[in-house]
Amino acid sequence: MSLRLPVLPGVPVLVALVLGSCQVVGQDGRGRPTAWEEEPTPTAPWSSEWLSVSLALIERQANETVDLDDSYAWSIDGGLEFTDFLLRPSLELGAGWSPHDLAGGAGTEELDLYRVLLGGRLSWRSPRMRLAPYVRGGIFTRISEGKDLGGGSVVDQDGSGTYVGAGIDIRTSAGGRAGPFVLFFEGDDEDRLEELMIGLSFSATF
């Protein structure tokens, strides 16, 4: 005498659907990582050095000595990360240039501003995420190079101060990143010059 268990209609189909829908958290319907995630690679070499090139718009927010127009700015930055943890402190060094128009006795002239900055950066990097936010801050020096505006008057905007900023790195390849950033410069000299920089950076790790 044999015992036969009743088979409910549709049970095999339901079991198949349940098993097929069990995906790893953070993956799409085909079992692949989502747009902002990637498979963890614990054996991949850690790249501590980075170099970036940035293009930005710079807005002059405060100025007591001369009226300069807003402009664009180029900059190059490099740094060294000290750890390979989720929170990664690093030392950064950068330099940039921006040309500004100003009205003078001989018409509109140009004043070139060069900035050199030194500071620190704190990044959050997860092996499963393509997005890596960061904050940064430090000190800077500003050097100006202007033309004679007529009558022997030369605009001087040399100075120094502090900067703070933040941004997001989006991993585009094994050693490449790109993303938006914002920087705020505050001078500690007599003119108390304030500048806001918003741009896009392209980075590579080594």
Sine and cosine of phi, psi and omega as CSV:
sin_phi,cos_phi,sin_psi,cos_psi,sin_omega,cos_omega
0.00,0.00,0.80,-0.60,-0.04,-1.00
-0.91,-0.41,0.53,-0.85,-0.01,-1.00
-0.97,-0.24,0.83,-0.55,-0.02,-1.00
-0.91,-0.40,0.82,-0.57,0.03,-1.00
-1.00,0.07,0.65,-0.76,0.00,-1.00
-0.94,0.34,0.66,-0.75,0.05,-1.00
-0.98,-0.22,0.90,-0.44,-0.01,-1.00
-0.96,0.26,0.64,-0.77,0.00,-1.00
-0.89,0.46,0.70,-0.72,0.08,-1.00
1.00,0.07,-0.12,0.99,0.00,-1.00
-0.89,0.45,-0.72,0.69,0.04,-1.00
-0.86,0.52,-0.61,0.79,0.00,-1.00
-0.92,0.39,-0.66,0.75,0.00,-1.00
-0.90,0.44,-0.67,0.74,0.03,-1.00
-0.88,0.47,-0.66,0.75,0.01,-1.00
-0.90,0.45,-0.65,0.76,0.02,-1.00
-0.91,0.42,-0.66,0.75,0.00,-1.00
-0.90,0.43,-0.71,0.70,0.01,-1.00
-0.91,0.42,-0.60,0.80,-0.01,-1.00
-0.95,0.32,-0.42,0.91,-0.03,-1.00
-1.00,0.04,-0.09,1.00,-0.01,-1.00
-0.98,0.19,0.99,-0.12,0.01,-1.00
-0.94,-0.35,0.42,-0.91,0.08,-1.00
-0.94,0.35,0.67,-0.74,0.01,-1.00
-0.84,0.54,0.73,-0.69,0.01,-1.00
1.00,-0.06,0.11,0.99,0.03,-1.00
-0.91,-0.42,0.38,-0.93,0.02,-1.00
-1.00,0.05,-0.16,-0.99,-0.08,-1.00
-0.91,0.41,-0.29,0.96,0.00,-1.00
-0.98,-0.20,0.18,0.98,0.03,-1.00
0.99,0.16,0.20,0.98,0.00,-1.00
-0.99,-0.15,0.40,-0.92,0.05,-1.00
-0.87,0.49,0.52,-0.86,0.06,-1.00
-0.95,0.32,0.02,-1.00,-0.14,-0.99
-0.89,0.46,-0.51,0.86,-0.09,-1.00
-0.96,-0.26,0.16,0.99,0.00,-1.00
-0.79,-0.61,0.28,-0.96,0.04,-1.00
-0.54,-0.84,0.32,-0.95,0.00,-1.00
-0.91,0.41,0.68,-0.73,0.03,-1.00
-0.90,0.43,0.64,-0.77,0.00,-1.00
-0.79,-0.62,0.96,0.27,-0.07,-1.00
-0.90,0.44,-0.36,0.93,-0.02,-1.00
-1.00,-0.03,-0.04,1.00,0.00,-1.00
-0.94,0.34,0.59,-0.81,0.00,-1.00
-0.92,0.40,0.59,-0.81,-0.01,-1.00
-1.00,0.08,0.79,-0.61,0.01,-1.00
-0.98,-0.21,0.92,-0.38,-0.08,-1.00
-1.00,-0.08,-0.44,0.90,-0.01,-1.00
-1.00,-0.07,0.60,-0.80,0.04,-1.00
-0.62,-0.79,0.44,-0.90,0.01,-1.00
-0.63,-0.77,0.71,-0.71,-0.06,-1.00
-0.69,-0.73,0.48,-0.88,0.11,-0.99
-0.87,-0.50,0.70,-0.72,-0.11,-0.99
-0.76,-0.66,0.55,-0.83,0.15,-0.99
-0.83,-0.56,0.75,-0.67,-0.12,-0.99
-0.55,-0.84,0.26,-0.97,0.19,-0.98
-0.98,-0.22,0.70,-0.71,-0.03,-1.00
-0.86,-0.51,0.77,-0.64,-0.04,-1.00
-0.92,-0.38,0.79,-0.61,0.05,-1.00
-1.00,0.10,0.92,-0.39,-0.11,-0.99
-0.99,-0.12,-0.42,0.91,0.00,-1.00
-0.51,-0.86,0.70,-0.71,-0.04,-1.00
-0.30,-0.95,0.83,-0.55,-0.06,-1.00
-0.96,-0.28,-0.11,0.99,-0.10,-0.99
-0.92,-0.38,-0.60,0.80,-0.07,-1.00
-0.47,-0.88,0.52,-0.86,-0.04,-1.00
-0.99,-0.14,0.96,-0.28,0.03,-1.00
-0.96,-0.29,0.60,-0.80,0.05,-1.00
-0.97,0.26,0.42,-0.91,0.15,-0.99
-0.91,0.41,0.36,-0.93,-0.09,-1.00
-0.44,-0.90,-0.16,-0.99,0.12,-0.99
-0.96,-0.26,0.25,-0.97,-0.04,-1.00
-0.56,-0.83,0.64,-0.76,0.15,-0.99
-0.95,-0.30,0.55,-0.83,0.06,-1.00
-0.45,-0.89,0.39,-0.92,0.08,-1.00
-0.74,-0.67,0.72,-0.69,-0.06,-1.00
-0.73,-0.68,0.48,-0.88,0.08,-1.00
-0.58,-0.81,0.36,-0.93,-0.03,-1.00
-0.28,-0.96,0.07,-1.00,-0.02,-1.00
-0.68,-0.73,0.86,-0.51,0.06,-1.00
-1.00,0.09,0.64,-0.77,-0.10,-0.99
-1.00,-0.05,-0.35,0.93,-0.03,-1.00
-0.68,-0.73,0.20,-0.98,0.10,-0.99
-0.90,-0.43,0.48,0.88,0.04,-1.00
-0.99,0.12,-0.03,-1.00,0.07,-1.00
-0.88,0.47,-0.70,0.71,0.09,-1.00
-1.00,-0.09,0.87,-0.50,-0.10,-1.00
-0.86,-0.51,0.97,-0.26,0.12,-0.99
-0.97,0.23,0.54,-0.84,0.00,-1.00
-0.51,-0.86,0.36,-0.93,0.10,-1.00
-0.98,-0.18,0.71,-0.71,-0.02,-1.00
-0.79,-0.61,0.51,-0.86,0.04,-1.00
-0.65,-0.76,0.73,-0.69,-0.06,-1.00
-0.53,-0.85,0.26,-0.97,0.05,-1.00
-0.55,-0.84,0.56,-0.83,-0.03,-1.00
-0.52,-0.85,0.19,-0.98,-0.04,-1.00
-0.58,-0.82,0.62,-0.78,0.08,-1.00
-0.55,-0.83,0.70,-0.71,0.06,-1.00
-0.99,-0.12,0.68,-0.73,-0.03,-1.00
-0.77,-0.64,0.65,-0.76,0.09,-1.00
-1.00,0.00,0.57,-0.82,0.07,-1.00
-0.57,-0.82,0.49,-0.87,-0.04,-1.00
-1.00,0.00,0.79,-0.62,0.02,-1.00
-0.72,-0.70,-0.06,-1.00,-0.03,-1.00
-0.90,0.44,-0.44,0.90,-0.01,-1.00
-0.98,-0.19,0.28,0.96,-0.03,-1.00
0.96,-0.27,-0.24,-0.97,-0.03,-1.00
-0.98,0.21,0.83,-0.56,0.02,-1.00
-0.88,-0.47,0.10,-1.00,-0.06,-1.00
-0.88,-0.47,0.67,-0.75,0.07,-1.00
-0.87,-0.50,0.86,-0.52,0.04,-1.00
-1.00,-0.03,0.75,-0.66,0.03,-1.00
-0.90,-0.43,0.76,-0.64,0.05,-1.00
-0.90,-0.44,0.72,-0.70,-0.03,-1.00
-0.81,-0.58,0.72,-0.70,0.09,-1.00
-0.85,-0.53,0.80,-0.60,-0.06,-1.00
-0.82,-0.58,0.50,-0.86,0.03,-1.00
-0.63,-0.78,0.80,-0.60,-0.04,-1.00
-0.18,-0.98,-0.38,-0.93,-0.01,-1.00
-0.81,-0.59,0.33,-0.94,0.00,-1.00
-0.65,-0.76,0.63,-0.78,0.05,-1.00
-0.83,-0.56,0.91,-0.42,-0.06,-1.00
-0.93,-0.37,0.49,-0.87,0.11,-0.99
-0.92,-0.39,0.91,-0.41,-0.06,-1.00
-0.79,-0.61,0.87,-0.49,0.07,-1.00
-0.97,-0.25,0.64,-0.77,0.00,-1.00
-0.91,0.42,-0.25,0.97,-0.02,-1.00
-0.98,-0.21,-0.09,1.00,-0.09,-1.00
-0.92,-0.39,0.64,-0.77,0.09,-1.00
-1.00,0.09,-0.34,0.94,0.00,-1.00
-1.00,-0.03,0.72,-0.70,0.01,-1.00
-0.69,-0.72,0.99,-0.14,0.05,-1.00
-0.97,0.25,0.40,-0.92,0.02,-1.00
-0.46,-0.89,0.37,-0.93,0.13,-0.99
-0.83,-0.56,0.41,-0.91,-0.07,-1.00
-0.49,-0.87,0.31,-0.95,0.02,-1.00
-0.05,-1.00,0.34,-0.94,0.00,-1.00
0.21,-0.98,-0.47,-0.88,-0.02,-1.00
-0.89,-0.45,0.38,-0.93,0.02,-1.00
-0.59,-0.81,0.33,-0.94,0.11,-0.99
-0.82,-0.57,0.71,-0.71,-0.02,-1.00
-0.91,-0.43,0.78,-0.63,0.02,-1.00
-0.86,-0.51,0.76,-0.65,-0.03,-1.00
-0.93,-0.38,0.55,-0.84,0.05,-1.00
-0.70,-0.71,0.95,-0.30,-0.08,-1.00
-0.88,-0.47,0.14,-0.99,0.00,-1.00
-0.97,-0.24,0.32,-0.95,0.07,-1.00
-0.93,0.36,0.86,-0.52,-0.04,-1.00
-1.00,0.04,0.16,0.99,-0.06,-1.00
0.98,-0.19,0.72,-0.69,-0.02,-1.00
0.98,0.22,0.25,0.97,0.05,-1.00
0.98,0.20,0.25,0.97,-0.02,-1.00
-1.00,-0.02,0.85,-0.53,0.03,-1.00
-0.86,-0.51,0.80,-0.60,0.00,-1.00
-0.96,0.27,0.73,-0.69,0.00,-1.00
-0.84,-0.54,0.89,-0.46,0.03,-1.00
-0.82,-0.57,0.49,0.87,0.10,-1.00
-0.90,0.45,0.56,-0.83,0.02,-1.00
0.06,-1.00,-0.16,-0.99,0.00,-1.00
-0.45,-0.89,0.13,-0.99,-0.01,-1.00
0.14,-0.99,-0.45,-0.89,-0.02,-1.00
-0.83,-0.55,0.35,-0.94,0.05,-1.00
-0.67,-0.74,0.50,-0.87,0.12,-0.99
-0.68,-0.73,0.40,-0.92,-0.01,-1.00
-0.15,-0.99,0.03,-1.00,0.02,-1.00
-0.41,-0.91,0.28,-0.96,0.01,-1.00
-0.17,-0.99,-0.01,-1.00,0.03,-1.00
-0.69,-0.72,0.81,-0.59,0.13,-0.99
-1.00,-0.08,0.76,-0.64,0.08,-1.00
-0.92,-0.38,0.88,-0.48,-0.05,-1.00
-0.94,0.33,0.85,-0.53,-0.02,-1.00
-0.97,-0.26,-0.36,0.93,0.03,-1.00
-0.37,-0.93,-0.10,-0.99,-0.04,-1.00
-0.87,0.49,-0.57,0.82,-0.01,-1.00
-0.82,-0.57,0.25,0.97,-0.06,-1.00
-0.86,-0.51,0.58,-0.82,0.04,-1.00
-0.62,-0.79,0.45,-0.90,0.06,-1.00
-0.48,-0.88,0.49,-0.87,0.01,-1.00
0.12,-0.99,0.20,-0.98,-0.01,-1.00
-0.99,0.15,0.36,-0.93,0.06,-1.00
-0.47,-0.89,0.29,-0.96,0.08,-1.00
-0.66,-0.75,0.66,-0.75,0.01,-1.00
-0.73,-0.69,0.62,-0.78,0.04,-1.00
-0.82,-0.57,0.84,-0.55,0.00,-1.00
-0.96,-0.29,0.74,-0.67,0.07,-1.00
-0.79,-0.61,0.88,-0.47,-0.01,-1.00
-0.99,0.16,0.54,-0.84,0.06,-1.00
-0.96,-0.28,0.26,0.97,0.02,-1.00
-1.00,0.02,-0.19,-0.98,-0.13,-0.99
-0.92,0.39,-0.57,0.82,-0.07,-1.00
-0.99,0.15,-0.15,0.99,0.01,-1.00
0.77,0.64,0.73,0.68,-0.07,-1.00
-0.93,0.37,0.75,-0.66,0.07,-1.00
-0.87,-0.50,0.68,-0.73,-0.02,-1.00
-0.68,-0.73,0.63,-0.77,0.05,-1.00
-0.89,-0.46,0.79,-0.61,-0.03,-1.00
-0.86,-0.51,0.81,-0.59,0.04,-1.00
-0.81,-0.59,0.81,-0.58,-0.09,-1.00
-0.35,-0.94,-0.27,-0.96,-0.04,-1.00
-0.74,-0.68,0.74,-0.67,-0.01,-1.00
-0.90,-0.43,0.51,-0.86,0.05,-1.00
-0.82,-0.57,0.86,-0.52,-0.15,-0.99
-0.84,-0.55,0.41,-0.91,0.10,-1.00
-0.69,-0.72,0.61,-0.79,0.02,-1.00
-0.95,-0.30,0.43,-0.90,-0.06,-1.00
-0.77,-0.64,0.00,0.00,0.00,0.00
